[in-house]
Amino acid sequence: MAHEIEIFADGTAGFAAATKPGWHRLGYTAPGPMTAEELLTRAQLAAWNVRKVPVGAVTDPDTGQPVTAEEDFLIVRTNPVTGQPERLGMVGKDYKIVQNEEVAEFLQTLVDESGAIFDTGGSLNGGRRVFVTMRLPEPLMVGGFDRVDLYLAAFSRHDGWGAFTTVATPVRVVCANTERAALRNHASMFKVRHTGHIAGRIAEAREALKLTWRHGEAFAAEAEKLLATPMDVKEFRQFAAALHPLPTDAKPVTRRNWELAMRQLELLFTDAPTNESIRGTRWAAYNTVTERLDHRSPVIGRREADIVRAERALLDDHAHSKIKTRAFQMLTA
C-alpha cells in the first residue's frame, strides 16, 4: 500500500509548515511560527477523535453462523473535512489510542522551555500515519558556515502497526532534507508501543533522544570530518558506483538508467549551486546523494511527482532513506 501525504475530498492536503514550504508545495505555509493548535488545525490533524469501535459479532461466510469478536476493535477517526467516520485499522483490546493532540503535547513537554517551535505536521497514507516536528532553537554550523538545524520528529500510527516513535533529526536547511541523521548507532530514537501510555515518560524520552545536544554534536563532528576531507571527481565516481552498484547481468535499459544516474550525480557534485561553499569534499558528496534522491530522482507511473518525492523524503523506512544511511556510513568509514 502506497504511503503519501493525504489529499482530502475538497482538494486540501494534510500538511502544514512554518515559514518555509515543503518542496512538494502541498498544504499550508504559515508566515511565521505556529502554536501546536495552529499547526494541528492547518495540517488538518485536529479533532480526529480517533477511537476504538468493537467489532462485535460477525457472520462466518461458510456456515452462516455468528462468531463473537470481543477481542477485535476497529480504529476509526472522524474525517476533518467531511465529518464522516473512517476506518483506519484493526487492533486488539490492549491497544492504546494516541490522539494527534497528544503527539504535539508530548513534543511540547519534551522540549519544555528550550525555545523550540513547531515546524511541520502532516497526515500520510489516508490518516494511518501522522507526524509532527519541532525545530530546536540553536542550529549547528558545519565548518562555521554550513547550517544544520536539529529537529524533533514524532511519528504516530492509527492503523495498528508500529510504535509511537520520536527521533532527533539533523536537517540541512538549504536542501530541505528531513530524514534523520544516518548515524551508525541510531541513539536518537525513542519508541513506545501502543499497549502503553506516552504520558509520564518525558524523562525517559529525553535521555533516549540525548536532548543535551550530544546527538547534534555527534552529527556535527561527523559532518566536520566530511567537510575537512577532500574528494576529487575520480574518487566521487568510485563512491557513486559503489553506492549504486550495477549488476553484472544488467540489461541494456538498466545500464542506460544507471549511466544517467551516474552523470546526474557527478553534475550535482561538480556544478550544483547548493554545493558551492562545500564543493570538492565528502560533505558535498553526501549532500549530492540526498539532493538527487529528494529532488531529481525519476518518478515512474501516473502519480504526481511532487507527492511521490515528498513521501520518499518523509518516510524513514523508504528505500531512499536506506541509501542515504549507506552513503553516510561509506563516507564516514
N, C-alpha and C positions, 0 to 999 in steps of 0.2 A: 504494500500500500504506500502511495507516494506521500511524502511529508511536504507541506507548503504553508505559506502564510495564508490565513483564512480570508477568503473573499465572501462577503455576506450578500444576501439577496438584493440589497439596494446598491451594490457595487462598491461599497466601502471595504477597506482592508482592516484586518485585526492587527494593526501595528501603529506605534507612535514613537517619536524620537524627540529629544530636546535639542534645539538649536540647529543641528546638522542632520539632514535627512539621510536615510539609508540609500545605498547606491541603487537599490531596486526602485526607489521613488514611490513606494507604496505607503498608504496610510497618512497619518497626520504628523507634521513637524511643528513643534512649538517654537516661538521666537526666543524663548529663554527656558530656565529651569522649570520643572513641573513638580508639584506635590504628588504624593502617592495617589491621592484621589483623582487628580487631573490626569495622571498617566493612565490609570485604570480606565477612566471614562473615555479618553481619547483613543486608547487602543482597543476599545470595545471589550474590555476584560471585566468590567464592573457588573455586579448584581446578577451573576450567572446562577446563583443559588444551586450549586452542584449538590446532588443528593443521591441517596441510595433508595431504590424502589424495589421492594420484594417481588420476586418473580411469581411466587405462589404456585398454584397447581398448573401443570402443563399436560397436554394430551400426547400419549405415546402414539406415533403415527402407525405402528404395526398392529397394536391391539385396540387402539381407540380408548384405552383406559387412562384415567387421570394419574399423574405422577406428581407427588409433592416435591417442591424445590425450595424448602425452607432455608437452605444454606446459600442460595443464589440471589444476588441482587443486581439490578441494572444501575449503572451510573447515568444520571440524567441531569441535563442543565436546562435553563431557560435561555433560549437564543436571545442575545441582546438586541437584535434588530426586529425579528418577527414576534418575539414574545412566546413562541411555541416551545413545548418541551422537546428535547432531542436526546436520543440515546448515544452515549459516548463509549460505553464498555460494559463488561460484566465482572463482578467481583464476589468474594466470599463475605461472610458475616463479620470477620475481623478487620476488614479493610476500613481505614480511616480517611475521610474526605479532607483535603486541604483546599480551602477556598482561595481564589485568586487574591482576595484582600489579605489573607493570612500570609501569602507569599511576600507581598510588598511590606507588610508589617514586620515579618521576620527579618528582611534585609534592613529595614529602618532601625530596628532594635539592635541588630548585629553591629552596625557601624556607630550607633549611639550618637555622640555629638562630634563626630570626626569632621563634619562638613561635607560629607558625601551627598551627591544629588542624584535623583532618579534620572536615568538617561533614555532607556528604551524598554519597551514591553510589547508583547505580541502573542498571537494565537497561531498555532501550527496544526496542520492535519485535521481541520474541521473542529478545533477545540480540544482535541485529545491531548495536546501538549501545549503548555504555555511557558513563557519566560519573562522575567523582569530583571533589568540590570541597573546598577548604580555606579556612577563614576566617583572614585575616591579623589580627594582634593589635591594631592601632591603628585604631579607627573614625574616619571623617571626620565632622565636625559642621557641618552647613549652618546658618548663622545662629547657631551656638553652641548649638543645641538639637535640630535635626532630624538624627538619627543615620543615617549611611550607612556600612555596612560594605564592605570591599573583599575580594573572594573571588578565588581562582584556580580555574578550572573546566577540567578536562581531558576531552575527548571522544575516544573511540576507536571505530572501527568494525570489525566482524568479518564484513562482507558483501562486501568488495572495493571498496566505494565510499567516496570521500572520504579525507582525510588525518587523521592524528593531530593534534588541534588543542588548544591551550591558550589561554585568554583570561583577562584580568583583568576582573572583573565587579563594579561597584558595586551594592549591594543596600540598599534602604531596608527596614529590619527590620520596621517596623510593617505594611507592605503585602506583605512576603514576595516582592518581585519578584526573580526570579532571572535575568532577561535581562541580557546585558552592556550597558554604557552605550552610549547612542546618540551617541557622539562621532563627529564627521564624518570624522576621519582614520583611525579604527579602528586606532590604533597599538598597541593592547594585544592583539595576536594573534600566536601562533607556530604554524607548521604544519610537519609532517614527513610526507612521502609514505611509504607503506608499502613502498616499494622501498629505503628507508634504515633506519638504526637511530636510536632516540631516545637511547640511552646515549651519553654523551660530548658532548652538545650543551647542557649546562646553561648555560654562559656565554652562548651564542648566544640561548637562550631568555630568560635574564634581561634581556638587552639589548632584545630584541623586546618583552617584557612590561613594561619600564620599572619594575622592582621597586624602584627608588629612590623610588617614590611619585609620580613625575611624572604617571602616568596618573590616580591618585587625586586628585592636586592639580588636574589639569586638569578633571576631572569636578566636583570641589568648587567650583572657580572658576566654572564654568558654572552650577552649581546656585545658588550665591550670587547670581549676576546674576538668575536667575529669581526667587529669593526676594525680591530687592530691587525687582523690577518689579511694580507693582500691575496687577491685571487685574480689571475690573468684569464684571458679568454680561453686559452687552451685548457687550463685546469677546470674552468667552468664547464666547458663542453664535456669533459670526463665526468664531472659531478652530475650534470644533467642526464647523461646517458646511463649512469649507474642508478640514478633515481627513477628513471623511466626505461628500464631495460627492454630491448627489442628481442622478442623470441626468435630463436634461430630458424624456426619454420614459419616465420611471419609471411602472410600472403601479401601480394603487391599493394592492396589498398591499405593494409595495416602499416606497411613500411612507409607509404606516402604520408599517412597521418602522423606517424612518428617523426618523420623528417620535417614536417610542417611544425610540429610541436617544438622540435629542437631549434628551428630557425626563430620561432616566436620567443622562446626563452633567451636565446642569445641576443636578439634585438632588444629585449627589455633590459637585459643585463648591461649592454653597452650604450644604449641610447635613451632609455625611459627617463623622462623628467623627474619622476618620483625617486630615482636613484642618483640624482645629480650630486648631492652632497656626500654620498657614501659609495660612489662608483669604484669598482676595482677592489672590492673587499668581499669577504664571506658574508657579511651582514647584508650587502647588496644582493648576493646570491640568494639568501633566504627570502628577502623581500621580493625578488624576481619571481620565485616559485609561488608565493602567496598572491602576488598581483595577477599572474596568469590564471591561476585556479579560480580566483574570485571574480575577475573581470573579463578575461579573454578566452577562457576555455569554451569549446563549442557546445551548443545545446542542440540535441537531436530530438526530433519529434515536433508535435504541434503545440506543446505547452509554451507559454510566454517566457522568453529568455530571462527577463529580469526576475521573475518569480523563481525560476529554477536556480539561478545563480544565488539568489538570496537564501534559499533553503540549504544550498551547498555550504555556505559560509556560516549559517546559524546553527546547523546541526553538528554537534561534536562527534556523532557516530557515523557521519558521512565519510565515504571513501576519500574525499578530498582532504578532510581533516587528518586522516591517516598518512596521506602523502606529505602534508606539512610537518607532521610529527617526525616522520622518517627523514625529511630534509634537514630539520633542525638537529636531529641526532647525528646525521652524517657530517654536518658542518662543524659540530662541536666535538666530535670524536678525537 
